[in-house]
Amino acid sequence: MTQHLNLPPTLVDSWQWQEDAACREHDTEFFFFEDREQGEERSPNRNALAKAICSSCPVMRACLEHALSVPESYGVWGGTTPKERARMLWTLAG
């Protein structure tokens, strides 16, 4: 007997914004760091570089909306760090 999971349908259209993302031109290491480098205290220069790339991105808002809706707990998304997104979500919940 086949077991069916109650998963939401795939929303391929919701990922279309990634085609125009500025980060596509850069290595993922600019946005995702090794565990030993996680946290703003340990990688301020990397976060600043990633945020600079994001600042000129035409889909920065869609990226941030995605990161907040999932929520993404790693990497720089929509010009924000995980800590910044956690603060945003906490503020929205409060």
TAVEN-V82903 format. One record per residue. N is the residue number from 1. RES is the residue in one small letter. PSI is psi as a letter, one per 20 degrees, with the letter a starting at -180 (* if undefined). OMEGA is omega in whole degrees, 0 to 359 (* if undefined). BURIAL is # if it has 16 or more other ideal C-beta (glycine too) atoms within 10 Angstrom, else .. Layout:
BEGIN
N | RES | PSI | OMEGA | BURIAL
N | RES | PSI | OMEGA | BURIAL
END
This chain:
BEGIN
1 | m | p | 180 | .
2 | t | p | 178 | .
3 | q | p | 179 | .
4 | h | p | 178 | .
5 | l | q | 177 | .
6 | n | m | 179 | .
7 | l | q | 177 | .
8 | p | q | 179 | .
9 | p | q | 177 | .
10 | t | p | 180 | .
11 | l | m | 184 | .
12 | v | h | 181 | .
13 | d | h | 183 | .
14 | s | i | 178 | .
15 | w | i | 184 | .
16 | q | h | 181 | .
17 | w | h | 182 | #
18 | q | h | 179 | .
19 | e | h | 183 | .
20 | d | j | 185 | .
21 | a | p | 179 | #
22 | a | h | 183 | #
23 | c | i | 180 | #
24 | r | h | 181 | .
25 | e | j | 186 | .
26 | h | q | 176 | .
27 | d | q | 180 | .
28 | t | h | 180 | .
29 | e | i | 175 | .
30 | f | h | 187 | #
31 | f | h | 180 | #
32 | f | p | 185 | .
33 | f | q | 175 | #
34 | e | q | 182 | .
35 | d | h | 182 | .
36 | r | i | 180 | .
37 | e | j | 183 | .
38 | q | q | 176 | #
39 | g | q | 182 | .
40 | e | h | 182 | .
41 | e | h | 184 | .
42 | r | h | 186 | .
43 | s | l | 182 | #
44 | p | h | 180 | .
45 | n | g | 178 | .
46 | r | g | 178 | #
47 | n | g | 180 | #
48 | a | g | 178 | .
49 | l | g | 179 | .
50 | a | g | 180 | #
51 | k | h | 177 | #
52 | a | g | 177 | .
53 | i | g | 180 | #
54 | c | h | 187 | #
55 | s | h | 179 | .
56 | s | j | 184 | .
57 | c | p | 181 | #
58 | p | i | 181 | .
59 | v | k | 183 | #
60 | m | g | 181 | #
61 | r | g | 179 | .
62 | a | h | 179 | #
63 | c | g | 179 | #
64 | l | g | 178 | #
65 | e | g | 177 | .
66 | h | g | 183 | #
67 | a | h | 179 | #
68 | l | h | 183 | #
69 | s | h | 185 | .
70 | v | g | 343 | .
71 | p | q | 177 | .
72 | e | p | 182 | #
73 | s | j | 178 | .
74 | y | q | 172 | .
75 | g | r | 176 | #
76 | v | p | 179 | #
77 | w | p | 177 | #
78 | g | k | 178 | #
79 | g | j | 181 | #
80 | t | q | 176 | #
81 | t | r | 177 | #
82 | p | h | 180 | #
83 | k | g | 179 | .
84 | e | g | 179 | #
85 | r | h | 178 | #
86 | a | g | 177 | .
87 | r | g | 179 | .
88 | m | g | 181 | #
89 | l | h | 179 | .
90 | w | g | 178 | .
91 | t | g | 179 | .
92 | l | h | 181 | .
93 | a | h | 185 | .
94 | g | * | * | .
END
